[in-house]
Amino acid sequence: MPAETKHTNVQLLQKNTNMNTSIVNNNRDKLYTIIYPNPDKETIILLHGGPGFPSDLTEVVNSLKDSFQVIAFHQRGTKKSPCASKDYSMEAYLSDVEAIRKFYQIDKFHLWGHSWGGLYAQIYAEKYADNLLSLFLCSPGSGTNIQWKQTEKEVMQLNKSKTTGWQWTKMGMNSFFGMLGSDKAYQRLFKQVMKNYNDGFIPTGSSDISEDFDLLKAVPVNKTRPEIVKYPLLTGLSDPDFRITILYGDQDIYKTSKNFVIDRYPTAKVFTVLNSGHIPWLHNPEAYKDIIANHYQ
């Protein structure tokens, strides 16, 4: 291999692996944050699903970091983001995004959210629309209050349909012990959930490699849900001055409740990814990348 080619490849590798981690303080609470610096480029903040189950969203980052500065963080109460205040209100979650925005001295940014993170993004957008350059909702949670309860029923039905009787019983047991505060029980539960989500799309053992279940904590799972149910119904954005894209897999975990999201944003572009469940960037990467490219063009 010519010396120049070797040198170019090394430079490219250094650019692609460039990332920094920080602990962002939000009063007494701490947020483990990862930034992929890209000077003079617009910023995208990513909100992972859960709640209580963090992800670095590596595959999502990889499709964005060459053209944008990308920030991901582990949400409050997860293993690397201890929540001393024990505050899991939606207002506290919103203050976390604001703390990160101010820490990195960002004025406006693109917001990307998946699953619960997609609902988190909608809640933020309703309060802080002036801070946004765009909103990308990837298989987003359907809504707060009574809409969250409908969403949970749909998720439960999907999980039941993907498991044997014994697996379903074990999920129930792990859910029970998780509600009592067991991190390990919820970790076992979420391992099965991820297998269910990936079943029929990718090898179901893949999530054991790509996700670190040890980072999952019971407290944010248990404390966030009642706060979502307590929060007022979202009114949506009828005529925002930024682009909104909504994406679902054709075999997503959300069924009729997704209409709450679609109706909330009449100006949004809505896409259905074929041959995909709840994690489209893994289940149909090419289709996902096309939609991402369309949104951020």
C-alpha positions in Angstrom: 0.0 0.0 0.0 1.4 3.4 -0.9 2.6 5.6 2.0 0.1 8.3 1.2 -2.8 5.9 1.2 -1.7 4.5 4.6 -1.5 8.0 6.0 -4.9 9.0 4.6 -6.5 5.9 6.2 -4.9 6.7 9.6 -6.3 10.2 9.4 -9.7 9.0 8.4 -9.7 6.5 11.3 -8.7 9.2 13.7 -11.5 11.4 12.5 -14.1 8.7 12.7 -13.2 7.6 16.3 -12.9 11.2 17.6 -15.1 11.4 20.7 -14.9 12.9 24.2 -16.9 12.1 27.3 -17.8 14.5 30.1 -19.9 14.5 33.2 -22.3 17.4 33.0 -23.6 18.6 36.3 -27.2 19.6 36.6 -27.5 20.9 40.2 -26.8 17.7 42.2 -27.5 15.3 39.3 -24.8 14.1 36.9 -25.1 13.2 33.2 -22.6 11.0 31.4 -22.3 12.7 28.0 -20.5 11.7 24.8 -19.7 14.3 22.2 -18.4 13.6 18.7 -16.9 17.0 18.0 -17.2 18.4 14.5 -16.3 22.1 14.6 -18.5 24.5 12.5 -21.1 21.9 11.9 -24.7 21.9 13.3 -25.3 19.8 16.4 -27.6 16.8 16.9 -28.6 15.7 20.4 -29.8 12.0 20.6 -32.3 10.8 23.2 -32.2 7.0 23.8 -35.2 4.9 24.7 -36.0 3.3 28.1 -36.6 4.9 30.5 -33.8 3.6 32.7 -32.0 1.7 30.0 -29.2 3.8 28.4 -27.6 3.3 25.0 -24.7 5.0 23.3 -26.6 4.6 20.0 -23.4 3.8 18.2 -24.9 2.8 14.9 -27.1 6.0 14.9 -24.0 8.1 15.7 -22.0 6.5 12.9 -24.5 7.6 10.3 -24.4 11.2 11.4 -21.0 12.2 12.9 -19.2 12.9 9.6 -21.7 15.7 8.7 -22.8 16.9 12.2 -21.5 17.3 15.7 -23.3 14.6 17.6 -24.1 14.4 21.4 -25.5 11.4 23.2 -26.0 11.1 27.0 -27.2 8.5 29.5 -30.4 9.7 31.0 -30.8 10.5 34.7 -30.6 7.7 37.2 -28.9 5.2 35.0 -25.6 3.7 36.2 -23.2 6.4 34.8 -25.7 9.3 35.5 -26.5 9.2 39.2 -29.6 11.2 40.2 -29.0 12.4 43.8 -32.1 14.6 43.7 -34.3 11.5 43.0 -36.3 13.8 40.8 -37.8 12.1 37.7 -40.3 14.7 36.7 -40.6 15.6 33.1 -39.4 19.1 34.1 -36.2 17.5 35.5 -35.7 15.6 32.2 -36.1 18.8 30.2 -33.6 20.5 32.5 -31.0 17.8 31.6 -31.2 18.7 27.9 -30.9 22.3 28.7 -27.9 21.7 31.0 -26.1 19.8 28.2 -27.0 22.5 25.6 -25.6 25.2 27.8 -22.5 23.1 28.8 -21.5 22.8 25.2 -22.6 26.4 24.4 -25.1 25.4 21.8 -27.7 27.9 20.6 -30.0 25.8 18.3 -29.7 22.1 17.6 -31.4 19.1 15.9 -33.2 16.8 18.3 -33.4 13.0 17.6 -35.4 10.6 19.8 -36.2 6.9 19.8 -39.0 5.1 21.6 -39.3 6.7 25.1 -36.6 9.1 23.9 -39.0 10.0 21.0 -41.6 11.0 23.5 -39.0 12.9 25.6 -38.1 14.8 22.4 -41.8 15.7 21.8 -42.1 17.0 25.4 -39.0 19.1 24.9 -40.1 20.4 21.6 -43.4 21.6 23.1 -41.5 23.6 25.7 -38.4 24.7 23.8 -39.4 24.9 20.2 -37.3 28.0 19.7 -34.1 26.0 20.4 -34.7 23.4 17.6 -33.4 23.2 14.1 -35.4 20.0 13.4 -37.1 17.1 15.2 -36.6 13.5 14.1 -38.9 11.0 15.8 -37.7 7.4 15.4 -40.5 4.9 16.5 -41.5 7.5 19.1 -43.5 6.8 22.2 -47.1 7.8 21.5 -47.9 10.3 24.3 -48.2 11.2 27.9 -51.0 10.7 30.4 -53.7 8.2 29.2 -51.9 7.9 25.8 -48.9 6.4 27.6 -51.2 3.7 29.1 -52.4 2.7 25.7 -48.8 2.6 24.4 -47.9 0.2 27.3 -50.7 -2.1 26.4 -49.5 -2.3 22.8 -46.0 -3.0 23.9 -47.2 -5.7 26.2 -49.2 -7.4 23.4 -46.2 -7.4 21.1 -44.0 -9.0 23.8 -46.6 -11.6 24.6 -46.9 -12.5 20.9 -43.1 -13.1 20.7 -42.6 -15.4 23.7 -43.5 -18.9 24.8 -45.7 -19.3 27.8 -42.7 -19.9 30.1 -40.8 -16.9 28.7 -43.9 -14.7 29.3 -44.2 -16.0 32.8 -40.5 -15.2 33.5 -41.0 -11.7 32.0 -43.9 -11.2 34.5 -41.7 -12.4 37.4 -38.8 -10.1 36.4 -41.2 -7.2 36.0 -42.6 -7.8 39.5 -39.2 -8.0 41.1 -38.0 -5.0 39.1 -40.9 -2.9 40.4 -39.7 -3.9 43.9 -36.3 -2.3 43.0 -34.2 -5.2 41.6 -31.8 -3.9 38.9 -30.9 -7.5 38.0 -34.6 -8.5 37.4 -35.1 -5.5 35.1 -31.8 -6.4 33.3 -33.2 -9.9 32.7 -36.5 -8.5 31.6 -34.9 -6.0 29.1 -32.7 -8.8 27.6 -35.9 -10.7 26.7 -37.6 -7.5 25.5 -34.6 -6.7 23.1 -34.7 -10.3 21.8 -38.5 -9.9 21.2 -37.9 -6.6 19.3 -35.2 -8.1 17.1 -36.9 -11.4 16.5 -37.4 -12.0 12.8 -35.1 -9.1 11.8 -31.6 -9.8 13.0 -30.1 -12.6 15.1 -31.7 -12.3 18.5 -28.4 -12.6 20.4 -27.1 -9.4 18.7 -28.5 -7.1 21.4 -26.4 -8.9 24.1 -23.4 -7.6 22.3 -24.5 -4.1 21.3 -26.2 -3.2 24.6 -24.7 -3.0 28.1 -27.6 -4.2 30.3 -25.5 -3.6 33.4 -26.1 0.1 33.0 -29.8 -0.3 33.4 -31.2 0.8 36.8 -34.6 0.0 38.4 -35.2 3.4 40.0 -35.6 5.5 36.8 -37.8 2.8 35.3 -40.1 2.8 38.3 -40.0 6.6 39.0 -40.3 7.9 35.5 -43.5 6.0 34.4 -45.8 7.8 37.0 -44.4 11.1 35.9 -45.2 10.4 32.3 -48.7 9.4 33.2 -49.1 12.5 35.4 -47.9 14.9 32.7 -50.6 16.7 30.7 -51.5 15.5 27.2 -49.3 17.1 24.5 -50.9 19.6 22.2 -48.4 19.2 19.4 -47.0 21.8 17.0 -49.4 22.9 14.2 -47.0 25.1 12.3 -43.4 24.9 13.5 -40.6 26.7 11.7 -38.5 23.6 11.5 -38.7 20.2 9.8 -40.3 17.2 11.6 -39.9 13.6 10.4 -41.7 10.6 12.0 -40.6 7.1 11.2 -42.1 3.7 12.2 -41.2 0.2 11.2 -44.0 -1.6 9.4 -44.0 -4.2 12.3 -43.3 -1.7 15.1 -44.4 -2.2 18.7 -46.8 0.8 18.4 -50.0 0.2 16.6 -53.1 2.5 16.7 -51.5 4.8 19.3 -49.0 6.1 16.7 -51.8 8.1 15.3 -51.6 10.3 18.3 -48.1 11.3 17.1 -49.0 11.7 13.5 -52.0 13.9 14.3 -49.9 16.0 16.6 -47.6 17.2 13.8 -49.6 18.0 10.7 -46.5 19.4 8.9 -44.4 16.2 9.5 -43.1 13.9 6.9 -44.2 10.3 7.9 -42.3 7.2 6.8 -43.0 3.5 7.3 -39.9 1.4 7.0 -40.6 -2.0 5.4 -39.3 -5.2 6.9 -38.6 -3.4 10.2 -39.7 -3.6 13.8 -38.9 -1.1 16.6 -35.2 -0.6 15.8 -35.1 0.5 12.1 -31.4 1.4 12.0 -30.6 -2.3 12.7 -33.6 -4.0 11.0 -33.4 -2.1 7.7 -30.3 0.1 7.7 -30.5 1.2 4.1 -34.1 2.4 4.3 -33.3 4.1 7.6 -30.2 5.9 6.1 -32.3 7.1 3.1 -34.9 8.7 5.5 -32.1 10.2 7.6 -30.5 11.7 4.5 -33.9 13.1 3.4 -34.4 14.7 6.8 -31.0 16.3 7.2 -30.4 17.3 3.6 
